[in-house]
């Protein structure tokens, strides 16, 4: 993903200006893409060698600010406003009036539903409080020099199956839906489809709405097996992931006391099965290794093609 400058500072050169003990510095803060003034933007002036702020200002309705009595010298200025990329720049006083341009974050939002119109739940909980099913939206970018995608962020679905990603810096993004343990099983969807994913361009302030996903039932199978436990009743964590997306499993589970495990409602495809343990606890989407034990890890390729996979 390309790196963009979040802030542009325009100032006339102060060369040739007489040395001043203090200066009243003025300037404006505007939105980078439109040039519109930004009210209530905050600017903090830090003078080199001083712990206290030299000035803590807020722009008016016209985006203007005035920093009175700044002593000559080197400053670091922090500029920030909600929903905009915060920026830091260096300034030498005396200086001409400033024009500060802030880049607004982009937004992508939508809803995830089943084919009958019911919203997809973000988490499915077991009676003991463990997450046994979930649906998440992943923000994806292309790997440098390849067509492969990698996740840079994940967000859980909110009430009503809705999601909103509201702080995207400039770049090009694809969206993917990872779900597991739902009534229709597990799966992965890119928007609008897995063959031709759409890339959303964010240059500053774009708001993409109604980017919806539809989860449909399909053929699904079970994947099961057994781990030869190093110690009786120890617990291991397992995850099934697409080979190109190991950090985003479509299904997770824990071993039974005898080391057996099983995944249900897995669609046809090629997967990597990851095993780690012994585990000492689990969270919503991950497990933690038990303290005081030598950790063990395993990985195997699994093909699910038209029938259940047993005896792994």
N, C-alpha and C positions, 0 to 999 in steps of 0.2 A: 504494500500500500504506500502510495506516495506520501511524502511529508510536506505539509503546507505551512506557510508562514501565517500565524494567527493574527499578526499585528503589523501594521505599517505605520511608521512615524515619519511625518514630513516636517522638516524644520529648515528655515533659512539659515545659512551659515552665519556663525557668530564671529568668524575671523575678522580681525581688525577692530572689534568692539573693545572699548576700554574695560579694564578690570573693574568689577563691581564687588562691593562687600555683600550686597543683597539685591535680589530681584523679585518682582512680582511676576510670576510666570502664568500665562494664560494659554488656553487651548480648547479643543473640542474633541469629543468622542462620537464617532459615527459608525453605522453598520457598513461593513466592507462592501457587500454586494450592491446595496442600494444608495449608500451615502446619506441615509436618513439619520438624524441626530438620535443619540441614545441617552435618555434620561435615567437618572439614578445609577449610572455606572460609577464604580468606586475606584479611586486612584490613591495608592499609598506610596509616598516618597521616602526612601531610605538613603540617608547620607553616609558615605563611606566613613567608617570609624566611629559612628554613633549608634547606640542601641535603640534610642527612642526614635519614633517616626518624626521626620521633618515636616510632613504634612499628610493628612488623611482627609480626602476630599470626595465629594459626590457631585455628579454633573446635574445641571438644572434641566428644565424641559427642552431647552434648545441644545442639549448636549455639551454645554460650556462649563468650564471649570477655571478657577483662579487660585493659584498657590502664592500667597503673599510672603514676602520677606525671606526667600530662599537664599541662603549664603552661597557664595561661589564655591564650586567644587564638583565632585563626581557623585552621581545619584543612581540608585536603582529604583525603577518605578514598576509597581504591580498594578495592572488594570484588569478589572473583573466586572462581570454582570451576569446575572442568572440567565442560563440558556445560551451563553456565549463562551467561546474558548478563552480562558484566562491567558494573559500574556505578561511577560516581563521584559523590560528593555532598559538600557543604560542611557543616561543623560548627563551632559556636562553643562553646568550653569556658569556663566550666562548663556541663554539660548533664546532663539526666536520662538514665536507662538507655535504650538504643536497641533498636529492633526493626527489623532489616534484612530485606527480602524480595527474594529473587532469583528471576528468571523462568528456567525451564528451557527450553532449546532443544527444538524439535520434531524428529522423525525420520520420514523416508519412505524405504522401501526395497523392493526387489523384484528380479525377474529378467527378462531379455529372451531369448526363445528363438525358433527357427524352428518352423514348424508340425510338423515331424517330431520335435521335442523337443530338438534340438541347441542348445546355448547360442550366442548371437550374440557374435562377437568384437568387442572394443573398437577394435582397430586392425588393418588389413591392410597389410603392409609390402611394398614393392618390393625387389628385390635390392640396390639401392643405398642402402636405408635410408629412402627417402621414403615417407610415408604415402599410400597410394592408396585406402584404404577405412577407414571408421570408423563407430562408433555412439556417440551421446552422449545423455544425458538432460538436458533443459533444464528449469529451474524457471521458471515463467511467472507473471506477475501481470497484471491488467487495467490498461490505460492509463487515467490519470485522465480521467474524463468520457467514456469510450468503452468499447466491448466488445472492442477490439483487445487482443491479448496481447503482452507484451514479455518477453524473457528477462532474468532477473536473475542467473542462475548456470547453468553447464554442468558436468556431471561425466561423465567417461569410464567406460565399463563396466569392471568388474573381471573377474578370472578367473571363468569359469563364467557369464558374461553377467550378473553381479549388480551392483547399484548400491545405495548407501546414502548418503543426504543427511542428515547428523546434526546440523547446526547452524542450524536454521531459526528465526528470531525470529518473534514473533506476526504473523499475517497470514493471507491466503487465497491458496493457490497451486494452479496447475494444472501437470501434467507433460506434457512432449512428448518423443518419441523422434525424433531426426534421424539418419538413416543414409545412407551413400553408399559406392559401390564394393564392396558385398557381393555374394555369389553371386546374390542375388535382385534386385540393383540398388540403387536409391536411393529414399528416400521420407521422409515425415513422418507421425507418428501422435501424436495426443493421447490421453490416457487418460480414459475407456475408448474414445471414438471422436472423430473430428474435428468432428462436428456438435454433440455435447453433452458438452463436456469437464467432468470432475469437478473441483470446487474443494475442496481439503483445508484445513480450518480449523485453524490453530495458535494456541492461546491460552496454552500453556505446558506442555511436557512430553508432548504427544501423540506416539504411536509408531505410525505406519501401516506395516503389514507386508504382504508378498505383493501389492504393487501391480505386477503383471506386464504385460509387453507381448508380443504374438505377432506375428512378422514373417512374412508370407505372400508367396509369389511372385505376380506379376501381370503384365499386359501392360506392356512397356517398350520404349523406342525410343532411337535414337541422335540426338545433336545435334552437328553438326559445321560447321566453316567455316574461315576463314583470316583472319589479321590482316596488313595491309600494314605490315611491320616498318619502323621508321624507320632502323634500321641492320641490316646482315646479321648473322644468328646471334644477335641479341638475344632475350631470353626474356621472355614476358609471362605473368602469372598470370590465370586465369579462374575464375569461380565462378557457379553457378546457384543462385538463391535464390527462395523464395516472395516475392512483392511485399511482403507485410506483415512478413516476417522477414528483412531483408537481412543481419543479423549471423549468421544460422545457415544457411549454404549446404548444400544437399543433395548437391552435387557440386563438386569442384575439380579443376583440371588446369593444366598448363603447355603453352605452345606448343612445337611441334617447331621445328627449326632454320629451316625455310622459313616459319614463321608459322602453320602449320595446327594445328588443335586438334580434339578430339573428346570428347564425353561418351557413355558407354554406359549402357544399362539405366535410362533416365529414364522415370518414369511419366507418363501424360497429365496435363496441367495447364498453368497459366500461370506463367511464370518471368521473373525479371529476370536478364540475363546481365551480369556485371560483369567489366571488364578493367582491369588495372593493370600498369604496368611502365615501363621495363625492370626486371626483378628481379635482385637480386644473390645471393639465397639463399632457402632455404625452411626452414620448421620443420614440426612435426607437422601443424598445421592452418592455416598461413598462410605468406606470403612476405614478404620484405623488399625494398624498392626499392634499386636499385643506386646507390651513391654516385657523385657527379660527373655524373649524367645528369639531364636534365630529365624529371620524371615525367609520364606520360601516363595518362589514365583514360578509360574508355568505359562506356556502359550501353545495353542494348537489351532490349526486351520480346520474349519468345519464347513462342509457342504450340505446345504439343505435343499433337496431337489425332489419334490413331489411325495415325500413320505417322512415319517418320524425318524429321528436319529437317536439311536440308543447305544448304550454300552461304551461311552467315551471314557 
